[in-house]
Amino acid sequence: MQESIPSILFASRERTFFLTFLFFTLIYFSSALLAQGLSRYFSQHALGKSINPKPSRQQVFKEIRLSLVAIFIFSLQSIGIQWMYTEGYIHIHWNILWYTLPIEIVVLLLWNEIHFYACHWLLHRRWLFKKVHYVHHRSTSPTPFSTYSFHWFEALLLGTVIFLPLIVYDFQFLALISLPIFSIFLNVLGHWNYDVFPGKPPSHVLKFSFRHSMHHKWVKGNFGFFLPQLDHLFKTKLDDDLQ
């Protein structure tokens, strides 16, 4: 079975594109709908609270449309991975090595944190914000569907996260596939506009949803993805009186 995975994924550029589009669409909608269901459940049981005013239905429709464009861009980038693999420029371990798998997953998640912070900081430079990142910030009250709601160039930039790890190390397939799954799940929770831990300070690791909602509200600071450490290190966290 493991030997057949590369032949299924990389048999042709068209197949790689289609399977990637299907995969990202599936995890995007399933994660967003799950987050919506969780927020309703928490709200009904008085667990936590909403952060910003509830957005309009028209906003959600626009977010879905833009997210599908972003997924299209990610799928185009997967053709580059298919070419690099078939030409022998990158290698992937298809067998499962349980003793190194957790380490590889953590390394990829930490790299995703660094890559996202760097890209997000860059997108907030004046020219790129006016031309590109402003699209994402149309969602002043984010929703779970805001996750991929951005300009096509931002999708292209964020989609490069996987290329450097593939070039520098032969990761396991399960570790590689865990990156988009964990990334979109945490990203959805970062945009779901709900604070499950209202009593904790903004710097608490579990307050990432709140921190990112404040970023959407004030359009500055809090550039981190999940962890607060990079914002503290580079002094880009929002002032406490804004949070």
BELGI-V555972 format. One record per backbone hydrogen bond with DSSP energy under -0.5 kcal/mol. CO is the residue of the C=O (numbers start at 1). NH is the residue of the N-H. Records with the same first field share a line. If there is no record, write none. Layout:
# BELGI-V555972
CO: NH + NH
This chain:
# BELGI-V555972
1: 4 + 5
2: 5 + 6
3: 7
4: 8
5: 9
6: 10
12: 16
13: 17
14: 18
15: 19
16: 20
17: 21
18: 22
19: 23
20: 24
21: 25
22: 26
23: 27
24: 28
25: 29
26: 30
27: 31
28: 32
29: 33
30: 34
31: 35
32: 36
33: 37
34: 38
35: 39
36: 40
37: 41
38: 42
39: 43
40: 44
41: 45
42: 47
43: 46
46: 48
49: 195
56: 60
57: 61
58: 62
59: 63
60: 64
61: 65
62: 66
63: 67
64: 68
65: 69
66: 70
67: 71
68: 72
69: 73
70: 74
71: 75
72: 76
73: 77
74: 78
75: 79
76: 79 + 80
77: 80 + 81
78: 82
79: 83
80: 84
81: 85
82: 86
83: 87
84: 89 + 90
85: 88
92: 94
93: 173
95: 97
96: 98
97: 100 + 101
98: 102
100: 104
101: 105
102: 106
103: 107
104: 108
105: 109
106: 110
107: 111
108: 112
109: 113
110: 114
111: 115
112: 116
113: 117
114: 118
115: 119
116: 120
117: 121
118: 122
119: 123
120: 124
121: 124
122: 125
125: 129
126: 130
127: 131
128: 132 + 133
129: 134
132: 135
133: 136 + 137
135: 138
136: 139
138: 140
140: 142
143: 146
144: 147
146: 149
148: 150
151: 155
152: 156
153: 157
154: 158
155: 159
157: 160
158: 161
159: 162
160: 163 + 164
161: 165
162: 166
163: 167
164: 168
165: 169
166: 91
169: 171
171: 93
172: 176
173: 177
174: 178
175: 179
176: 179 + 180
177: 181
178: 182
179: 183
180: 184
181: 185
182: 186
183: 187
184: 188
185: 189
186: 190
187: 191
188: 191 + 192
189: 192
193: 51
194: 196
195: 49
197: 200
201: 204
204: 207
205: 208
207: 211
208: 212
209: 213
210: 214
211: 215
212: 216
213: 217
214: 218
215: 219
228: 232
229: 233
230: 234
231: 236 + 237
232: 235
236: 222
239: 242
240: 243
